[in-house]
Amino acid sequence: MIAAAAPIRARRVLPGFTLSLGTTLLYLVLIVLIPIAALILKGAEIGPAAFWAIVSSDRAVAAFRITLTAGAIATAFNAAYGLLMAWVLVRYDFPGKRLLDALMDIPFALPTAVAGLSLTALFSANGWFGSVLDAAGLQVVYTIWGIALAMAFTSIPFVVRTVQPVLEDLDTSLEQAAETLGARPWQIFSRVVFPAILPAWLAGCTTAFARSLGEFGAIVFIAGNLPFETEIAALLAYIRLEEYDYNGAAAIALVLLAFALVLLILSNILQSWAARHREATR
Amino acid sequence: MSITISGMTKRFDRTEVLQGIDLDVADGELVALLGPSGSGKTTLLKIIAGLEWPDSGRLQVAGQDWLQLAARDRRIGFVFQHYALFPHMSVRDNIAFGLEVMPRGQRPSRAQIAAKVDELMAFLQIDQLADRYPAQLSGGQRQRVALGRALAIQPRVLLLDEPFGALDAAIRRDLRRWLRGVHEATGSTTIFVTHDQEEAFELADRVVVMGAGRIEQIGHADDIHDHPASPFVARFMGATVELPVTLAAGRATGPGLDLSALPRRALPDGPARIFARPADIRAVPDPAACWTVSSLGSTGAELHLTATKPDGTEVEVQMPRRGAPALSRGAPVALRIEAAAVFPDSRRDHAAPVLPLRKEIAR
């Protein structure tokens, strides 16, 4: 006779799964989900008609247009420059490479206000760059170009840091194979290398764009903040809040949130698309 | 296309990867470069492909100086060890790649490319895989696609780097026969790199044994097996038992060794070494001999035993169990060596490692 055995329980290697998951979820709810939910609820309280009136007012539309245009300019610039930067950091060896690699994170670490101040100082009419550009008839500070510049500065790491690991993982024998098959350098890049990094690159650009739309600190110094001219959406929300117009602030913030969510979802779709033909090839 | 390589050297930092390679490959020949890892065989293959460049030497293909040509202008088919299939392209697009990237003037029409790819896929028996992606294929299927992609441009020379290295043993044997068939059907000059002797000997017309950046021997299976040209080849071919002997009038003698089965050789008198395979050694009970049996085991068909001398020398012996004399642990035995290679001692061989070279284990 065999005595009734105790039920077998699989033991986890790491203890405290319940505790650690619980803590994580609690943190996520307190710091991320509740504020977003509060914002959405606040927006819902306004009512659709009032919401639409706020969001479609001339000043708000102008602010959205300026934010999106500057964000698009900054993202286009970062898309090209970030790709080049990632390429250089992965493919070439040169003295100071590690330093350059580390410098790439400065926009993440630097207070955005500091970035805004130094950019303003450099590009103002009597600054180093500004005096040269001013002589050429180009004004950066207090124009949409200044906004785009500040956005580009703060969002460049997103492109570099998304493309870099994918480029590092890219098997160089793929390029060698293409070369033995008679492909010219630009054919190797356009047909073999670029398709491999395209999803990561697009995802990086999307995140950079999302970051640009939400940038505030760096921009307020350089933009001049003239309504209808150089006033960004985040600043308009801030101004409404200062005026105790909570509804106005919440409605504009909600639109920004919607942009960010759409871009985030897009970025995730691109990331999973990137993983589709991964694994296996080596 | 015939290939002539002469005086080729190559170093990476301080390592001399190739130390003066001379090799001729005839038009339509199938040649294996065989050697352990680090012998320079893959480097040599990549130099022929134009993916590496030598420091000195010449590379002539059908009379043309290939060191003046970029890889893309050599029209070679190169099959990579891990296939290097383009992951974002279907099998069909992978095979068509070499045709698609041709300059506009030479490029076949879309319909011609499609027809050519279909024909190749049928020839390689992969037509049912046309729309799959590399990640959805098994190792053997990827190998076939990689070969199809290389063959599509009608290469003048076909180069394969460890073509079966990443496959299971059963698939390897199949693909080997199949590759031989492909070679015969296309008639292209083919060179492949391998560390697997069986693969090299079964597949190739001629085998080039490489060790430490030099060509040690070129020949056929029986030649290389029975008459290794150097201690390196002997060890690489499995003659792991290495014993000091004395040569006199072409005959070798050694303490406790019966070497009468070895033919007389035209070698100078003096100290020498013999290299024998454990399976070519027989242990014979002899109360006067200096060897003793220190371990004894059986696989049923074969006896595996280790004979030891008082100075610590150990010799592995594998002999058929049927007909073997009764042996026990501690019994004194003489070693009768049925076949062995003999090399007179010289400075270079002394410097060579005494430990037997293990066969590289396939990853």
Chai-1 contact restraints between the chains, C-beta under 6 A:
chainA,res_idxA,chainB,res_idxB,connection_type,confidence,min_distance_angstrom,max_distance_angstrom,comment,restraint_id
A,S173,B,F80,contact,1.0,0.0,6.0,A-B,restraint_1
A,S173,B,A84,contact,1.0,0.0,6.0,A-B,restraint_2
A,L174,B,A84,contact,1.0,0.0,6.0,A-B,restraint_3
A,Q176,B,L51,contact,1.0,0.0,6.0,A-B,restraint_4
A,A177,B,A84,contact,1.0,0.0,6.0,A-B,restraint_5
A,E179,B,A71,contact,1.0,0.0,6.0,A-B,restraint_6
A,E179,B,R72,contact,1.0,0.0,6.0,A-B,restraint_7
A,T180,B,A49,contact,1.0,0.0,6.0,A-B,restraint_8
A,T180,B,A71,contact,1.0,0.0,6.0,A-B,restraint_9
A,T180,B,I76,contact,1.0,0.0,6.0,A-B,restraint_10
A,T180,B,F78,contact,1.0,0.0,6.0,A-B,restraint_11
A,L181,B,F97,contact,1.0,0.0,6.0,A-B,restraint_12
A,L181,B,G98,contact,1.0,0.0,6.0,A-B,restraint_13
A,G182,B,R72,contact,1.0,0.0,6.0,A-B,restraint_14
A,G182,B,G98,contact,1.0,0.0,6.0,A-B,restraint_15
A,G182,B,V101,contact,1.0,0.0,6.0,A-B,restraint_16
A,A183,B,V101,contact,1.0,0.0,6.0,A-B,restraint_17
A,Q187,B,V101,contact,1.0,0.0,6.0,A-B,restraint_18
A,V192,B,F86,contact,1.0,0.0,6.0,A-B,restraint_19
A,P195,B,H88,contact,1.0,0.0,6.0,A-B,restraint_20
A,H277,B,P87,contact,1.0,0.0,6.0,A-B,restraint_21
A,H277,B,H88,contact,1.0,0.0,6.0,A-B,restraint_22
A,H277,B,Y133,contact,1.0,0.0,6.0,A-B,restraint_23
A,H277,B,A135,contact,1.0,0.0,6.0,A-B,restraint_24
A,E279,B,A135,contact,1.0,0.0,6.0,A-B,restraint_25
A,A280,B,A135,contact,1.0,0.0,6.0,A-B,restraint_26
A,T281,B,P87,contact,1.0,0.0,6.0,A-B,restraint_27
A,T281,B,P134,contact,1.0,0.0,6.0,A-B,restraint_28
A,R282,B,H82,contact,1.0,0.0,6.0,A-B,restraint_29
